[in-house]
Structure formats: C-alpha cells, structure tokens
C-alpha cells in the first residue's frame, strides 16, 4: 500500500470535538492577522502553517484514504467559529478543506492522482462551466477562464468545469489540472473579503487525461463514483445543500462576531454631545442589541436545524427529493439574509469608528453577504 494511502491509527484521527477546539483556538490568532490578511489579499503563511499542522485539511478525506472521515457538522462548525476571528480566513480555509470532499466523490483514478503524494489536496474549484473542452486521444483539451478560484495562491491543483460538445448536444464535465497548467489572473481587489485571494484562472488547450475528469451529472448526483469505493456516508451527501450550508456558516459566524463586538462597544463607548453618558445606558442601544441578538440566534437555530436534517437523512441512508433540496437551500439563503440584517443593525448603532481598516471592521462583514454568498445560496 502506498504510504499516502495508509490508514492512520485511530488515536491520530481528529474527532469533531478536536476540530471545534482547534477552530476556537484560532479565533484570536485570525483576529490579530485580519489586517495583514486583507493587505496581502490572501492568507498569511502563518495561517496556512497552522492549518497544515492541525491536520484540518484532511477532515473530509475518508478514513480509507488516511483521512479523518468527518462530515458536514464538523466543517460547518469549523467555518462558523473561524469566522469569529476573520471571515476571509474562514471562507478560504473552508473551501480548501471542502474540496477534498469533491475528490472523495470522484473515481479511484482521480483520487490516486491528487492524493498520491499526501492525503489531502489544496485545490480551488470554480464551478461555473465557462470553459470548452475538445475530446482528444486519451482525454480532453480544455480552454477557458474561470472566476472565483478562492485560495489559488496556496494551490497545487485546480478543478474547473467546461462543456463538451457531442452529437446529442453539450454535457458539463469537471477537469482536474495541476496548477502549473493554468495561468492565475490577479483580479481580487475588493472592498470586502479581500483576504480570500479569489482570483481568476485561465487555461489554453490544456490536456487533461480522462481519469482526471468527471461527468457533472455523475459527480453531483446521489451516487457519485466515490460512493462505490468508500463506505463513508458523507461521500454521498447532496452537493448543493452541503455547499450552501457551509457557505452560509461563514456569514453566520461573522454576524455572531459583529454582535459580540457591538456588545463590547456599547459597554465602553461615551456618546458625543453628552455629559459623559455611555451608550449602554441608552434604551435605543439596548433595544438594538437585543434585536441583533435575537436575529442572529434565530439564524443559528435555522442553520442548525437544516444541518441536522441533512445529516440525519443521509446518515440514515435516505436521499433528498427536489422539495427537500429546495428547503435546505432556502434555509441557507435565509441564514445569510438574517446574518446581513444583524450586521446592518450593528452598523447603524456603532458610529463611524467601526469602519477603520486596521481593526476588526464590522462593515466589511457585509462584503461577504453582498458579494459572495448569494451566488451559492
């Protein structure tokens, strides 16, 4: 057996509680690095080093491949907690972790290709099929430009999507390429979520062997190829419900952090044009804080219930029909909507000081909700 495929001793595997504890331990570090992360427009190497050392990139890799074999609850909670320190960092780490699940849903040949050197991959995955592929001997030539390659600065591989023409029309297929086969275009100069490094990638007639491709209909369905070779129930979880719920976790965690910061602010802020009155003594501020707390707690309840429903259904060998998928997507979208509403309440009562760029700026949390999450939800 290849060393990269060896199963870890059970004592070396991370549990759900281990992941939560690690995420909690990272909140202060990420908060301290938030300004640096925004200035770099990517994760600092120190953050990547912390994540690699923790083993967190392997939490969604099946135990058969030497990973920790965890699932939706773990990656969702990890993301929500990390967002308390820095939403950009939480978003980037989330997708670098999650895309190992994409590999786990693939064929044995695909898994061998990308997990051959180590039991995890760092791989952005722009999902829109904005490329075009031509069948050639042994595989395909893919060309195109793809947006939203989060974390591409840290990547060894990239997964892109394109349309392949056939006599019956066009079919969508995913292609996995070494990062050296694409060009990264630096476009990520944004008002929010600057630290995610979500640049574009371009390929020009790049050859991809057949074993590193996947039909979108098979990969995204209820019985992906990986489910035939792995007993882990998470491998067959529904693609879109998982994507929307983990993406919304970043918005939820950011909103929870905004409320925490607002609570601290009102307790110490002295109001202008007053005789030294503190904001906490004002009924309007008390009402605003209560409203923000109630809104974000309702969002948390909605999100928790949706995650539980997905896990209980698929761990029990059930599947979602179209109605259930729609309900989950609605729950994720409403979680984001309520998170944005929470941040709005906080901003309205915080004064101009929260917009300074050298601190934990609550205003920039709106960038997550307005610019990125709705594309998923």
ZAMARGU-4260 file (C-alpha; in steps of 0.2 Angstrom, whole numbers, plus 5000, padded with zeros to 4 digits):
<rodrens>
0) 5000/5000/5000 | 5006/5017/4996 | 5012/5027/5011 | 5000/5041/5006 | 4986/5029/5007
5) 4989/5021/5024 | 4976/5022/5037 | 4981/5032/5052 | 4980/5024/5069 | 4963/5029/5077
10) 4972/5039/5091 | 4979/5050/5077 | 4962/5054/5069 | 4954/5071/5073 | 4936/5070/5081
15) 4923/5083/5079 | 4927/5090/5096 | 4945/5091/5091 | 4940/5101/5076 | 4929/5113/5086
20) 4943/5115/5099 | 4956/5119/5085 | 4944/5132/5077 | 4941/5140/5094 | 4960/5141/5097
25) 4962/5150/5081 | 4950/5164/5083 | 4962/5176/5092 | 4976/5172/5080 | 4965/5175/5065
30) 4958/5192/5073 | 4976/5198/5076 | 4981/5193/5057 | 4965/5201/5050 | 4973/5217/5044
35) 4988/5208/5037 | 4976/5196/5028 | 4967/5210/5020 | 4983/5219/5015 | 4991/5203/5007
40) 4974/5199/4999 | 4977/5180/5003 | 4980/5170/5019 | 4997/5173/5028 | 5009/5159/5028
45) 5007/5158/5047 | 4988/5154/5045 | 4992/5140/5032 | 5005/5133/5043 | 4993/5132/5057
50) 4980/5123/5047 | 4993/5111/5040 | 5000/5107/5057 | 4982/5104/5064 | 4978/5091/5051
55) 4962/5100/5047 | 4964/5099/5028 | 4961/5080/5030 | 4945/5081/5040 | 4934/5077/5025
60) 4946/5064/5017 | 4938/5046/5020 | 4947/5035/5033 | 4950/5023/5019 | 4962/5036/5012
65) 4971/5040/5028 | 4959/5055/5032 | 4949/5059/5047 | 4932/5054/5039 | 4922/5068/5047
70) 4907/5077/5038 | 4895/5092/5037 | 4893/5096/5055 | 4912/5097/5058 | 4916/5108/5043
75) 4901/5119/5046 | 4905/5122/5064 | 4924/5124/5060 | 4919/5138/5047 | 4906/5147/5059
80) 4919/5148/5073 | 4934/5153/5062 | 4923/5167/5056 | 4923/5175/5073 | 4941/5179/5070
85) 4942/5183/5052 | 4928/5180/5039 | 4941/5180/5024 | 4951/5166/5033 | 4936/5156/5037
90) 4930/5157/5019 | 4947/5152/5012 | 4950/5138/5024 | 4933/5131/5022 | 4934/5128/5003
95) 4952/5122/5004 | 4945/5109/5016 | 4929/5106/5007 | 4937/5102/4990 | 4944/5086/4997
100) 4926/5080/4998 | 4925/5084/4979 | 4939/5072/4977 | 4932/5059/4988 | 4916/5059/4977
105) 4927/5055/4962 | 4934/5040/4954 | 4948/5029/4961 | 4959/5035/4947 | 4956/5053/4952
110) 4959/5050/4970 | 4975/5042/4966 | 4981/5056/4955 | 4978/5070/4968 | 4981/5061/4984
115) 4996/5052/4978 | 5009/5062/4987 | 4999/5066/5003 | 4982/5063/5010 | 4974/5080/5006
120) 4974/5092/4992 | 4974/5111/4991 | 4963/5115/4976 | 4951/5129/4971 | 4936/5124/4962
125) 4927/5137/4951 | 4911/5128/4947 | 4903/5138/4933 | 4905/5129/4916 | 4913/5143/4907
130) 4926/5133/4898 | 4925/5122/4882 | 4933/5105/4880 | 4938/5095/4865 | 4940/5076/4866
135) 4957/5070/4860 | 4966/5054/4862 | 4967/5049/4880 | 4957/5064/4887 | 4952/5081/4883
140) 4959/5099/4879 | 4951/5112/4890 | 4951/5131/4887 | 4943/5145/4896 | 4943/5157/4910
145) 4935/5154/4927 | 4931/5166/4941 | 4931/5163/4960 | 4946/5152/4962 | 4947/5155/4981
150) 4964/5151/4989 | 4973/5149/4972 | 4989/5156/4979 | 4991/5141/4990 | 4985/5128/4977
155) 4994/5113/4969 | 4979/5108/4959 | 4963/5117/4952 | 4946/5109/4947 | 4937/5118/4933
160) 4921/5115/4923 | 4918/5115/4904 | 4906/5110/4891 | 4910/5096/4879 | 4900/5095/4863
165) 4893/5079/4856 | 4881/5073/4843 | 4867/5075/4856 | 4872/5092/4862 | 4884/5098/4876
170) 4887/5089/4893 | 4896/5098/4908 | 4912/5089/4914 | 4924/5093/4928 | 4943/5094/4924
175) 4957/5092/4937 | 4973/5101/4932 | 4990/5104/4941 | 4991/5122/4945 | 5006/5124/4933
180) 4994/5120/4918 | 4984/5136/4921 | 4988/5155/4922 | 4982/5164/4938 | 4975/5182/4934
185) 4976/5194/4949 | 4959/5202/4949 | 4955/5202/4968 | 4955/5220/4973 | 4939/5221/4983
190) 4930/5231/4997 | 4926/5216/5007 | 4933/5198/5009 | 4950/5204/5002 | 4960/5190/5011
195) 4952/5176/5001 | 4963/5179/4986 | 4948/5174/4974 | 4957/5177/4958 | 4953/5170/4940
200) 4962/5156/4932 | 4964/5153/4913 | 4968/5138/4903 | 4973/5137/4884 | 4971/5120/4876
205) 4977/5111/4892 | 4977/5092/4891 | 4968/5083/4904 | 4968/5064/4904 | 4951/5055/4905
210) 4955/5048/4923 | 4956/5066/4929 | 4939/5071/4923 | 4921/5068/4929 | 4904/5070/4921
215) 4895/5084/4931 | 4879/5073/4931 | 4888/5058/4940 | 4899/5068/4951 | 4884/5079/4958
220) 4871/5066/4959 | 4866/5054/4973 | 4878/5040/4968 | 4894/5048/4964 | 4909/5037/4959
225) 4917/5039/4976 | 4902/5031/4984 | 4906/5015/4976 | 4923/5014/4984 | 4920/5022/5001
230) 4908/5017/5015 | 4908/5035/5022 | 4890/5041/5021 | 4897/5059/5019 | 4903/5055/5002
235) 4885/5053/4995 | 4878/5069/5004 | 4869/5081/4992 | 4881/5093/4983 | 4871/5109/4983
240) 4863/5108/5001 | 4881/5105/5008 | 4888/5119/4998 | 4875/5132/5003 | 4875/5127/5021
245) 4894/5128/5023 | 4895/5144/5014 | 4881/5152/5025 | 4891/5146/5040 | 4904/5160/5036
250) 4891/5173/5036 | 4883/5167/5052 | 4899/5167/5061 | 4903/5184/5055 | 4887/5190/5061
255) 4889/5182/5078 | 4906/5191/5079 | 4898/5208/5075 | 4886/5206/5089 | 4900/5202/5101
260) 4910/5217/5095 | 4894/5228/5097 | 4891/5222/5114 | 4909/5227/5119 | 4907/5244/5110
265) 4891/5249/5119 | 4898/5245/5136 | 4913/5257/5134 | 4908/5270/5121 | 4905/5288/5128
270) 4892/5297/5117 | 4896/5314/5109 | 4887/5329/5114 | 4883/5321/5131 | 4888/5324/5149
275) 4899/5308/5148 | 4884/5296/5145 | 4888/5279/5140 | 4879/5271/5125 | 4875/5256/5136
280) 4863/5267/5146 | 4853/5272/5131 | 4836/5262/5129 | 4838/5263/5110 | 4855/5255/5110
285) 4848/5241/5122 | 4834/5238/5110 | 4846/5237/5095 | 4857/5225/5104 | 4843/5214/5109
290) 4836/5214/5091 | 4853/5210/5084 | 4855/5195/5097 | 4838/5189/5093 | 4840/5189/5074
295) 4857/5181/5074 | 4851/5167/5087 | 4836/5164/5075 | 4848/5162/5061 | 4859/5150/5071
300) 4843/5139/5075 | 4838/5139/5057 | 4855/5134/5051 | 4857/5120/5065 | 4841/5113/5060
305) 4845/5112/5042 | 4862/5104/5045 | 4854/5091/5057 | 4841/5087/5044 | 4854/5084/5030
310) 4865/5073/5042 | 4850/5063/5049 | 4843/5059/5032 | 4859/5054/5023 | 4867/5045/5038
315) 4851/5035/5039 | 4854/5030/5020 | 4840/5042/5014 | 4840/5054/5000 | 4833/5072/4997
320) 4820/5074/4983 | 4819/5091/4974 | 4807/5098/4988 | 4820/5094/5002 | 4834/5101/4992
325) 4825/5117/4989 | 4820/5119/5008 | 4838/5117/5013 | 4844/5130/5000 | 4830/5141/5007
330) 4836/5139/5024 | 4854/5143/5019 | 4849/5159/5010 | 4838/5164/5025 | 4853/5161/5036
335) 4863/5173/5026 | 4849/5186/5025 | 4847/5186/5043 | 4866/5187/5046 | 4866/5203/5034
340) 4852/5210/5044 | 4861/5208/5060 | 4877/5216/5054 | 4866/5231/5047 | 4858/5233/5065
345) 4876/5233/5072 | 4882/5246/5059 | 4868/5258/5062 | 4872/5259/5081 | 4891/5258/5080
350) 4896/5275/5074 | 4910/5279/5061 | 4924/5271/5071 | 4920/5253/5066 | 4925/5257/5048
355) 4943/5259/5051 | 4953/5247/5041 | 4966/5242/5054 | 4954/5233/5065 | 4940/5220/5066
360) 4929/5230/5054 | 4911/5225/5056 | 4907/5235/5040 | 4917/5223/5029 | 4907/5208/5035
365) 4894/5215/5023 | 4905/5211/5009 | 4903/5193/5012 | 4884/5193/5011 | 4883/5205/4997
370) 4897/5199/4986 | 4899/5180/4988 | 4886/5171/4997 | 4870/5173/4986 | 4880/5166/4971
375) 4879/5149/4981 | 4863/5151/4990
</rodrens>
